């Protein structure tokens, strides 16, 4: 079986590399049809012998590449992520939802709230995971009860900078270590520290030092950064439900929920949440996830 992947390069390239290494029976190809002109031609070439095409994001707008998939009558899978679901919902609200590829394809997603949002658009998308992690073996306590968070440069408001400013203002003794953004153009309290882009090694260092991880985006998928924090034994505050996080809905109860979380971290003497590391070992296992993923794609 030959499977050609397209869509988001960040996920697509990594997944194809993992599948090639894990499964020698099938052929996996990634084509960056979004940003590479040469890859668009490469996609058309590989499409001739493809058994399946997987788009690592749902498509509710016009796609020249997926038009070729339909023309060639190839089996198509849409793997919905997060922003693509938001785009589809916005298009539907504006009555401009393009169902050409949706109705032709088999859809999957990996978060329950995305599944519900897609269902509201009459898109049936069962849960299919492809993100996996190796949990931390470190069981030492965190050095501080401070916060690590991520804000995308240029998209700070979408990623929740206003809520982080409110938290930092209300809890001046807590430091907020922000990776991704340099904080340019924002007036923030002194206890917010911006790092900008940093390598993965530095991210790991910060998460090993500071107990709490906070993610408060306007809309989200099954966030890898949250999964990494869970697998590291961090205390996670997220605005989506998950068995290993403290979920906060809306702005009104953000401060008391964070206060309780901080208190619990200190009561536990900043110890790692080993039960969450154990959850990650069971539920984010690479072999299990990739085997289920291959079986699901093959069954389409």
C-alpha positions as CSV (number, residue, x, y, z in Angstrom):
1,X,0.0,0.0,0.0
2,X,1.3,3.4,-1.0
3,X,0.1,6.4,1.1
4,X,0.8,10.0,0.0
5,X,0.5,12.6,2.7
6,X,0.0,16.3,2.2
7,X,-1.2,19.2,4.4
8,X,0.6,20.8,7.4
9,X,4.4,20.2,7.0
10,X,5.1,20.4,10.7
11,X,3.0,17.2,11.4
12,X,3.2,15.6,7.9
13,X,7.0,15.4,7.5
14,X,7.4,14.0,11.1
15,X,4.6,11.5,10.7
16,X,5.8,10.1,7.4
17,X,9.4,9.8,8.7
18,X,8.1,7.8,11.7
19,X,5.8,5.6,9.6
20,X,8.7,4.8,7.2
21,X,10.9,3.8,10.1
22,X,8.1,1.8,11.8
23,X,6.4,0.1,8.9
24,X,8.5,-1.4,6.1
25,X,5.6,-3.1,4.4
26,X,4.0,0.0,3.1
27,X,5.3,3.1,1.3
28,X,4.9,6.6,2.7
29,X,5.5,9.9,0.9
30,X,5.0,13.5,2.0
31,X,4.5,16.3,-0.5
32,X,4.5,19.9,0.7
33,X,1.8,21.1,-1.7
34,X,1.2,24.2,0.5
35,X,4.6,25.8,0.2
36,X,6.6,24.0,-2.5
37,X,5.9,24.3,-6.2
38,X,8.2,21.3,-7.0
39,X,6.3,19.3,-4.4
40,X,3.0,20.0,-6.2
41,X,4.4,18.3,-9.3
42,X,5.8,15.5,-7.1
43,X,2.4,15.0,-5.6
44,X,0.7,14.6,-9.0
45,X,3.4,12.1,-10.0
46,X,3.0,10.0,-6.8
47,X,-0.7,10.2,-7.0
48,X,-0.7,8.0,-10.1
49,X,0.4,5.0,-8.0
50,X,-1.1,6.0,-4.6
51,X,-3.6,3.8,-2.8
52,X,-4.5,6.4,-0.2
53,X,-4.0,10.2,0.2
54,X,-4.0,11.7,3.7
55,X,-4.3,15.4,4.2
56,X,-2.9,16.3,7.6
57,X,-5.6,19.0,8.1
58,X,-9.2,19.2,7.1
59,X,-10.0,21.1,3.9
60,X,-13.1,23.3,3.6
61,X,-11.7,25.7,0.9
62,X,-10.6,25.2,-2.7
63,X,-7.7,22.8,-3.1
64,X,-6.1,22.1,-6.5
65,X,-4.2,19.1,-5.2
66,X,-7.3,17.5,-3.8
67,X,-9.1,18.1,-7.0
68,X,-6.6,15.8,-8.6
69,X,-7.3,13.2,-5.9
70,X,-11.0,13.2,-6.8
71,X,-10.3,13.2,-10.5
72,X,-8.1,10.1,-10.1
73,X,-10.7,8.6,-7.8
74,X,-8.2,7.9,-5.1
75,X,-9.2,7.3,-1.5
76,X,-8.9,10.4,0.6
77,X,-8.5,10.9,4.4
78,X,-8.8,14.3,6.1
79,X,-7.1,14.4,9.5
80,X,-8.6,17.5,11.2
81,X,-6.3,19.4,13.6
82,X,-7.6,22.6,15.2
83,X,-7.3,25.7,13.1
84,X,-8.8,23.9,10.1
85,X,-11.9,23.1,12.2
86,X,-12.1,26.8,13.3
87,X,-11.8,27.7,9.6
88,X,-14.6,25.3,8.6
89,X,-16.9,26.7,11.4
90,X,-16.2,30.2,10.3
91,X,-16.9,29.3,6.7
92,X,-20.1,27.6,7.7
93,X,-21.3,30.6,9.6
94,X,-20.7,32.7,6.5
95,X,-22.4,30.0,4.4
96,X,-19.3,29.4,2.4
97,X,-18.3,25.9,3.5
98,X,-16.9,24.0,0.7
99,X,-18.0,20.3,1.2
100,X,-16.4,19.0,-2.0
101,X,-13.6,17.2,-0.2
102,X,-15.4,16.7,3.1
103,X,-18.2,14.6,1.4
104,X,-15.7,12.7,-0.7
105,X,-13.3,11.8,2.1
106,X,-13.2,9.9,5.3
107,X,-12.5,12.3,8.2
108,X,-10.7,11.7,11.5
109,X,-9.6,14.0,14.3
110,X,-7.9,13.5,17.7
111,X,-9.7,15.6,20.2
112,X,-13.3,15.1,21.6
113,X,-14.2,18.8,21.3
114,X,-13.0,18.9,17.7
115,X,-15.1,15.8,17.0
116,X,-18.2,17.6,18.5
117,X,-17.4,20.8,16.5
118,X,-17.2,18.8,13.3
119,X,-20.4,17.0,14.2
120,X,-22.1,20.3,14.4
121,X,-21.1,20.8,10.7
122,X,-22.4,17.4,9.8
123,X,-18.9,16.0,9.5
124,X,-18.4,12.5,11.1
125,X,-14.8,12.4,12.4
126,X,-14.0,9.5,14.7
127,X,-11.0,9.8,17.0
128,X,-7.7,8.7,15.5
129,X,-4.5,9.6,17.3
130,X,-1.1,10.0,15.6
131,X,0.8,12.1,18.2
132,X,3.0,10.1,20.5
133,X,5.7,10.9,23.1
134,X,8.3,9.2,25.2
135,X,7.4,10.1,28.9
136,X,10.0,11.5,31.2
137,X,12.0,9.2,33.5
138,X,12.8,12.1,35.7
139,X,11.0,11.9,39.0
140,X,12.8,14.7,40.9
141,X,10.8,17.6,42.2
142,X,10.5,20.8,40.2
143,X,12.6,23.7,41.4
144,X,9.8,26.3,41.5
145,X,6.0,26.5,41.3
146,X,6.4,29.0,38.5
147,X,4.7,28.9,35.1
148,X,5.9,28.0,31.6
149,X,3.7,28.9,28.6
150,X,3.9,29.3,24.8
151,X,2.8,32.2,22.7
152,X,3.1,32.2,18.9
153,X,5.0,35.3,17.7
154,X,2.5,37.7,16.1
155,X,-0.5,35.7,17.4
156,X,-0.2,36.4,21.1
157,X,-3.8,37.5,21.7
158,X,-5.1,34.3,20.1
159,X,-2.7,32.3,22.3
160,X,-4.0,34.0,25.4
161,X,-1.5,36.7,26.4
162,X,-4.3,38.8,28.0
163,X,-5.2,36.0,30.3
164,X,-1.5,35.5,31.2
165,X,-1.2,39.2,32.0
166,X,-4.2,38.9,34.3
167,X,-2.6,35.9,36.0
168,X,0.8,37.6,36.4
169,X,-0.8,40.7,37.7
170,X,-2.9,38.8,40.3
171,X,0.1,36.6,41.3
172,X,3.1,38.8,41.4
173,X,5.3,36.3,43.3
174,X,4.9,33.8,40.4
175,X,7.1,34.1,37.4
176,X,5.7,33.4,33.9
177,X,8.3,32.1,31.5
178,X,7.0,32.6,27.9
179,X,8.6,30.8,25.0
180,X,7.9,31.5,21.3
181,X,7.1,35.2,21.6
182,X,9.4,38.2,22.4
183,X,6.4,40.1,23.7
184,X,7.0,43.1,21.4
185,X,4.2,45.6,21.6
186,X,2.8,44.4,24.9
187,X,2.9,46.1,28.3
188,X,3.4,43.3,30.9
189,X,4.2,43.0,34.6
190,X,7.8,42.4,35.5
191,X,7.2,38.8,36.5
192,X,6.5,37.9,32.8
193,X,9.7,36.8,31.1
194,X,9.8,36.4,27.3
195,X,12.4,34.1,25.6
196,X,11.3,34.2,22.0
197,X,12.1,31.2,19.9
198,X,14.3,28.7,21.8
199,X,15.5,25.1,20.9
200,X,13.7,22.1,22.2
201,X,16.5,21.6,24.8
202,X,15.8,24.9,26.4
203,X,12.0,24.2,26.4
204,X,12.7,20.9,28.2
205,X,15.0,22.7,30.7
206,X,12.3,25.3,31.5
207,X,9.6,22.6,32.0
208,X,12.0,20.6,34.2
209,X,12.6,23.7,36.4
210,X,9.1,25.1,36.7
211,X,6.0,23.0,37.8
212,X,3.1,24.6,36.0
213,X,2.3,24.7,32.3
214,X,-0.5,27.0,31.1
215,X,-2.1,27.0,27.7
216,X,-5.2,29.3,27.1
217,X,-5.7,29.6,23.4
218,X,-8.9,30.9,21.8
219,X,-9.2,27.6,20.0
220,X,-7.1,24.5,20.1
221,X,-6.4,21.0,18.8
222,X,-4.9,18.1,20.7
223,X,-1.9,20.2,21.7
224,X,1.5,18.5,21.5
225,X,2.9,21.0,24.1
226,X,0.2,20.0,26.5
227,X,0.9,16.3,25.9
228,X,4.6,17.0,26.5
229,X,3.8,18.7,29.8
230,X,1.7,15.8,30.9
231,X,4.4,13.3,29.9
232,X,6.9,15.4,31.9
233,X,4.7,15.3,35.1
234,X,4.0,19.1,35.0
235,X,0.8,20.5,36.5
236,X,-1.2,21.7,33.4
237,X,-3.9,24.4,33.2
238,X,-5.7,24.2,29.9
239,X,-9.0,25.5,28.6
240,X,-10.0,22.1,27.3
241,X,-11.0,19.0,29.2
242,X,-8.5,16.2,29.6
243,X,-8.0,13.5,32.3
244,X,-4.5,14.9,33.2
245,X,-5.1,18.6,33.3
246,X,-7.0,21.2,35.3
247,X,-9.5,22.6,32.9
248,X,-10.7,26.2,33.0
249,X,-13.6,27.4,30.9
250,X,-13.9,31.1,30.3
251,X,-12.2,34.0,32.0
252,X,-14.4,34.4,35.1
253,X,-13.0,31.5,37.1
254,X,-9.4,31.7,35.8
255,X,-7.9,33.4,38.9
256,X,-9.4,31.1,41.6
257,X,-8.7,28.0,39.6
258,X,-5.1,29.0,39.1
259,X,-4.8,29.9,42.8
260,X,-6.0,26.4,43.8
261,X,-3.6,24.8,41.3
262,X,-0.7,26.8,42.7
263,X,-1.6,25.9,46.2
264,X,-1.8,22.2,45.3
265,X,1.7,22.4,43.7
266,X,3.1,23.7,46.9
267,X,1.3,21.3,49.1
268,X,2.8,18.5,47.0
269,X,6.2,20.2,47.5
270,X,6.5,20.6,43.7
271,X,6.7,16.8,43.2
272,X,6.0,15.5,39.7
273,X,2.6,14.1,38.8
274,X,3.9,10.5,38.3
275,X,0.3,9.2,37.7
276,X,0.2,11.5,34.6
277,X,3.6,10.2,33.4
278,X,2.1,6.7,33.8
279,X,-0.9,7.8,31.8
280,X,1.4,9.1,29.0
281,X,3.3,5.8,29.0
282,X,0.0,3.9,28.3
283,X,-1.8,6.4,26.1
284,X,1.0,8.0,24.1
285,X,2.9,4.8,23.3
286,X,4.5,5.1,19.8
287,X,4.0,1.5,18.7
288,X,0.4,1.3,19.8
289,X,-0.5,4.6,18.2
290,X,1.2,4.0,14.9
291,X,-0.2,0.5,14.6
292,X,-3.7,1.8,15.1
293,X,-3.1,4.6,12.7
294,X,-1.9,2.3,9.9
295,X,-4.9,-0.1,10.5
296,X,-7.4,2.8,10.4
297,X,-5.9,4.3,7.2
298,X,-5.8,0.8,5.5
299,X,-9.5,0.2,6.4
300,X,-10.7,3.3,4.6
